[in-house]
Amino acid sequence: MSEISNSSARALARLGPRATYGQTLTTLAGADRNIIAISADLGRSSGLDRFSRELPDQFVNVGIAEQTMVGCAAGLARMGFDVFASTFAPFASMRASEQVRMNMGYMREPVKLVALGSGLSMAYLGNSHFGLEDVAVMRTVPGLTIISPADCVEIQKTLYACVGYGQPVYMRLTGASSTPIIYTSDYVFEIGRAVWLTPVRKIMLISSGTTVAHCLRATETLAQMDIEAGVLNMHTIKPLDENALEKIAQETDAIFVIEEHKVAGGLGSAILEYYNAASISCPPIILHGIADRFVETGDYAFMLKQNRLDAEGIAGFVRERLGAVVSADER
C-alpha cells in the first residue's frame, strides 16, 4: 500500500469512494493474477473502467443481472479466486439478497461484495438507488462480515485487508467525490477492531462510513457549547468490536450512534442488541439516522442537511437529546 500523507489523502478524497475502489483494486489485481473483479454492467460507474482495459482476463461483466453476478462470484471463489463483485447498494443487498444468503452465507463462499453509493450519495437518482436498508438486510446473513470505511484512505485499507480474507464480506461505500478526510497518516486497520479517533469522553459518538467525519466536525461545534464529545469509528459493523463497546459502557454518560442508514436495523440496532445480549449495564443510548420514510430527493449535501446528518445537524441533535436526558434525570 502506498504511503499515507496529507497529499495522498487529498488526492484520494478528490477521486471519491468509487474511483478509489477501482484504482486500488486495479493496483492489487495487477500484482496478483488471482484477483477477479465482477460488475453488473457498472464498469465505469464502479471505477473499474481502467481495470477492464488493463486486465481484461481478470474482469467479468455479467450485464444488468445482480443475482447472476453473486452466483458467478461464488463459483469463481469456490475455484480459488479472490473475487470482488460490485453494484449499487440496494441491488447488492436486496435484489440479490437470496444469492447472498445462500452462496455467501450458507455456502460461505468468500466473495467480497462491494456496495456502491450506499446511504444518500446517489442524490438525484432517488429512492430506487439509495442504500438505506442494506445493513439491516445484510446483518441477518450468518457469517457475513460488514465493513463501512470512513474515508478513502480507509477504503484502501479495507481492500488490502480483504485480499486473501477467507470470509464473505459486504463492503459498504458511502459518500461522494471530495470525500471528507479523516486519515492523513498511517494507522492500524484490522477487520473487527474499531478505531478511536479521540480519547473516551463522557459523551461518545459512534459511527461508520463518511458520517464519521461529520461526527468529528460536530464535536468541534459541541465543544463551543461546552459539551465534550468523543468519536469512535466502528468501521466493522459485523462483527462489532465488543471490547470498545464495553469500555464505552463503563466510562461514558451517554452514547450516540450516528449513521447514514435507516434507524431500524443498522449500526445502532446492532449495538443495542449486543448490550442487551451481553447484559451490560450502560448509559442512555440514542440512535440518529434516517427516519422510517422515503426521503426527499436532492443533491447529496442537501439531503444530509435535511436529515440532520451533516456536522451542524448532528451537533444540534446531540445537544437537544442531551437536554432531554438531563431533564428526565431531574424528574
Secondary structure as UniProt FT lines:
FT   HELIX           6..15
FT   HELIX           17..31
FT   TURN            33..34
FT   STRAND          35..39
FT   TURN            43..47
FT   HELIX           49..54
FT   HELIX           56..58
FT   STRAND          59..61
FT   HELIX           66..78
FT   TURN            79..80
FT   STRAND          82..88
FT   HELIX           89..90
FT   HELIX           91..95
FT   HELIX           97..99
FT   HELIX           100..106
FT   STRAND          112..119
FT   TURN            120..122
FT   HELIX           123..125
FT   TURN            127..129
FT   HELIX           134..138
FT   TURN            139..140
FT   TURN            142..143
FT   STRAND          145..147
FT   HELIX           152..162
FT   TURN            163..164
FT   STRAND          169..174
FT   TURN            191..192
FT   STRAND          195..196
FT   STRAND          203..207
FT   TURN            209..210
FT   HELIX           211..224
FT   TURN            225..226
FT   STRAND          229..233
FT   STRAND          236..238
FT   HELIX           242..251
FT   STRAND          254..262
FT   TURN            264..265
FT   HELIX           267..278
FT   STRAND          285..290
FT   HELIX           300..306
FT   TURN            307..308
FT   HELIX           311..330
//
